[in-house]
């Protein structure tokens, strides 16, 4: 492709992401979430940092989006205390204790497996620590998602999880599940299964403070 063709494709993708992203943000706000659309990741990162003060406890939901944005290093340099259950060197007991602390941290940052244009969030967990923290516990929850996570409706959101998010995540963890060879969820019954807890977050729970930031970029799985 020529340079002009590449630029044209990029502009069209950016237009599409902005169009569906802004509509999704409007729907999220109607469902009582604090939601903002950002054209670039840099803008979203700057907004996240407004919620974090030195000494705050900050946790992550094992999100590749968060790591792709470089937030762990940025937040650690700010003087915050990180609760990262995927930190190197943790044994299983230590990992579980970090997960418990994440449930009552000051700021919990994660992504969503899928977000519908109806303004609803859809997620699947192996252990449930991420989705439980999204619902209640942390003082502030921030969900960051690229426009690649946006789906037209609930059915397509679950389908995205089954055919994209779940198998890629299981491959990331090198699980010997059927989805890592077939490329889609096979509804297995193995002990290594990663699809055990399902969450459809249709409205913001009244006692939780949740922001959903939509970024006009392709982020995470």
C-alpha positions as CSV (number, residue, x, y, z in Angstrom):
1,X,0.0,0.0,0.0
2,X,1.1,3.5,-0.7
3,X,1.7,6.1,2.1
4,X,-1.5,7.9,1.0
5,X,-3.5,4.6,1.2
6,X,-2.2,3.8,4.6
7,X,-3.1,7.3,5.8
8,X,-6.6,6.9,4.3
9,X,-7.2,3.6,6.0
10,X,-5.9,5.0,9.3
11,X,-8.3,8.0,9.0
12,X,-11.3,5.7,8.3
13,X,-10.5,3.5,11.3
14,X,-10.1,6.5,13.5
15,X,-13.5,7.9,12.3
16,X,-15.1,4.5,13.0
17,X,-13.6,4.2,16.4
18,X,-14.6,7.7,17.4
19,X,-18.1,7.2,16.1
20,X,-18.8,4.0,18.0
21,X,-16.7,5.1,21.0
22,X,-18.7,8.3,21.6
23,X,-22.0,6.5,21.2
24,X,-20.9,3.9,23.7
25,X,-19.8,6.6,26.2
26,X,-23.2,8.3,25.9
27,X,-24.9,4.9,26.7
28,X,-22.5,4.3,29.6
29,X,-23.3,7.7,31.1
30,X,-27.1,6.9,30.7
31,X,-26.4,3.8,32.8
32,X,-24.9,6.1,35.5
33,X,-21.2,5.3,34.8
34,X,-18.8,8.2,34.7
35,X,-17.5,7.7,31.1
36,X,-15.2,9.7,28.8
37,X,-14.0,9.2,25.3
38,X,-10.3,9.8,24.5
39,X,-8.8,10.0,21.0
40,X,-5.4,9.0,22.3
41,X,-4.0,6.8,25.1
42,X,-1.8,9.7,26.4
43,X,-5.0,11.7,27.2
44,X,-6.5,8.8,29.0
45,X,-3.3,8.1,31.0
46,X,-3.2,11.7,32.1
47,X,-6.8,11.5,33.3
48,X,-6.1,8.3,35.3
49,X,-3.2,10.0,37.1
50,X,-5.5,12.7,38.4
51,X,-7.1,10.1,40.6
52,X,-3.9,8.8,42.1
53,X,-2.0,10.5,45.0
54,X,1.2,9.5,46.7
55,X,0.5,6.8,49.3
56,X,-2.7,5.6,47.6
57,X,-3.0,1.8,47.3
58,X,-3.5,1.0,43.6
59,X,-4.3,-2.4,42.2
60,X,-4.6,-3.9,38.7
61,X,-6.8,-6.6,37.4
62,X,-4.2,-8.5,35.4
63,X,-5.1,-6.5,32.3
64,X,-2.8,-6.5,29.2
65,X,-4.4,-3.1,28.3
66,X,-3.0,-1.6,31.5
67,X,0.4,-3.0,30.9
68,X,0.3,-1.9,27.2
69,X,-0.4,1.6,28.4
70,X,2.6,1.5,30.7
71,X,0.5,2.4,33.8
72,X,2.2,0.2,36.4
73,X,5.6,2.0,36.0
74,X,3.9,5.4,35.8
75,X,1.9,4.9,38.9
76,X,4.7,3.4,40.9
77,X,6.9,6.5,40.1
78,X,4.1,8.7,41.4
79,X,4.6,7.3,45.0
80,X,1.5,5.1,45.1
81,X,1.6,1.6,46.6
82,X,1.0,-1.1,44.1
83,X,-0.9,-4.3,44.7
84,X,0.0,-6.5,41.7
85,X,-0.8,-10.2,42.0
86,X,1.2,-10.9,38.9
87,X,4.4,-9.4,40.3
88,X,7.4,-11.7,39.9
89,X,8.5,-14.0,42.7
90,X,5.1,-14.4,44.4
91,X,4.1,-17.9,45.6
92,X,0.5,-19.0,45.5
93,X,-0.2,-17.9,49.0
94,X,1.3,-14.5,48.5
95,X,-0.6,-14.1,45.3
96,X,-3.9,-14.8,47.0
97,X,-3.1,-12.3,49.8
98,X,-2.4,-9.6,47.2
99,X,-5.8,-10.4,45.5
100,X,-7.5,-10.0,48.9
101,X,-5.9,-6.6,49.4
102,X,-7.0,-5.5,45.9
103,X,-10.6,-5.8,47.0
104,X,-10.3,-2.8,49.4
105,X,-7.7,-0.6,47.7
106,X,-8.0,3.1,47.0
107,X,-7.9,2.7,43.2
108,X,-8.6,-0.4,41.2
109,X,-7.6,-0.2,37.5
110,X,-8.7,-2.9,34.9
111,X,-10.1,-3.4,31.5
112,X,-13.2,-5.1,30.3
113,X,-13.5,-8.1,28.0
114,X,-16.3,-6.5,26.0
115,X,-18.4,-3.3,26.2
116,X,-21.7,-3.1,24.4
117,X,-23.0,0.0,22.6
118,X,-25.9,-0.2,25.0
119,X,-23.5,0.9,27.7
120,X,-23.0,-2.4,29.5
121,X,-19.8,-4.2,30.5
122,X,-19.2,-7.9,30.1
123,X,-16.4,-9.9,31.7
124,X,-15.3,-13.5,32.4
125,X,-12.9,-14.5,35.2
126,X,-11.2,-17.6,36.3
127,X,-11.0,-16.7,40.0
128,X,-13.4,-13.8,40.1
129,X,-11.1,-11.4,41.8
130,X,-11.2,-8.8,39.0
131,X,-15.0,-8.8,38.6
132,X,-15.7,-8.7,42.3
133,X,-13.4,-5.7,42.7
134,X,-15.2,-4.0,39.7
135,X,-18.6,-4.3,41.5
136,X,-17.8,-3.2,45.1
137,X,-14.9,-2.7,47.5
138,X,-12.3,-0.3,46.0
139,X,-12.9,3.4,46.6
140,X,-12.4,4.1,42.9
141,X,-12.6,1.8,39.9
142,X,-11.2,2.8,36.5
143,X,-12.0,0.7,33.5
144,X,-9.8,1.4,30.4
145,X,-10.8,-0.1,27.1
146,X,-9.8,0.4,23.4
147,X,-12.5,0.7,20.8
148,X,-11.7,-2.8,19.7
149,X,-13.6,-4.0,22.8
150,X,-16.8,-2.4,21.7
151,X,-19.6,-4.7,20.5
152,X,-23.1,-3.8,19.1
153,X,-25.0,-5.6,21.7
154,X,-24.9,-8.2,24.5
155,X,-24.9,-11.3,22.2
156,X,-22.0,-10.0,20.3
157,X,-20.2,-9.1,23.5
158,X,-20.4,-12.6,24.8
159,X,-19.4,-13.9,21.4
160,X,-16.3,-11.7,21.4
161,X,-15.3,-13.1,24.8
162,X,-15.8,-16.7,23.5
163,X,-13.9,-16.2,20.2
164,X,-11.3,-13.6,21.1
165,X,-10.7,-12.6,24.7
166,X,-11.0,-16.0,26.4
167,X,-8.8,-18.1,24.1
168,X,-6.1,-15.5,23.8
169,X,-5.9,-15.1,27.5
170,X,-5.7,-18.8,28.0
171,X,-2.9,-19.0,25.5
172,X,-1.2,-16.1,27.3
173,X,-1.2,-18.3,30.5
174,X,-0.2,-21.4,28.5
175,X,-3.2,-23.3,29.7
176,X,-3.7,-26.8,28.2
177,X,-7.3,-26.0,27.4
178,X,-9.1,-26.9,24.2
179,X,-9.5,-23.2,23.3
180,X,-5.7,-22.8,23.0
181,X,-5.7,-25.3,20.2
182,X,-9.1,-24.6,18.6
183,X,-9.0,-20.8,18.9
184,X,-12.5,-20.5,20.5
185,X,-14.0,-21.4,23.8
186,X,-15.0,-25.1,23.9
187,X,-16.8,-24.8,27.3
188,X,-14.3,-27.3,28.9
189,X,-14.5,-28.8,32.3
190,X,-10.8,-28.8,33.1
191,X,-9.3,-27.6,36.4
192,X,-7.3,-25.0,34.3
193,X,-10.5,-23.5,32.9
194,X,-10.4,-19.7,32.9
195,X,-14.1,-19.0,32.3
196,X,-15.7,-19.7,35.7
197,X,-17.2,-16.4,36.8
198,X,-19.4,-14.2,34.5
199,X,-20.3,-10.6,35.0
200,X,-22.8,-8.5,33.1
201,X,-22.6,-5.0,34.6
202,X,-25.7,-3.3,33.3
203,X,-25.8,-0.2,35.5
204,X,-23.3,1.4,37.9
205,X,-23.9,0.0,41.4
206,X,-25.0,3.0,43.5
207,X,-22.4,2.6,46.2
208,X,-19.5,2.2,43.8
209,X,-17.5,4.9,42.0
210,X,-16.7,3.6,38.5
211,X,-15.2,5.5,35.5
212,X,-15.1,3.9,32.1
213,X,-12.6,5.4,29.7
214,X,-12.9,4.5,26.1
215,X,-9.7,5.0,24.0
216,X,-9.7,5.3,20.2
217,X,-7.0,2.7,19.9
218,X,-6.6,-1.1,19.6
219,X,-5.7,-2.2,23.1
220,X,-5.4,-5.6,24.9
221,X,-7.4,-8.7,24.0
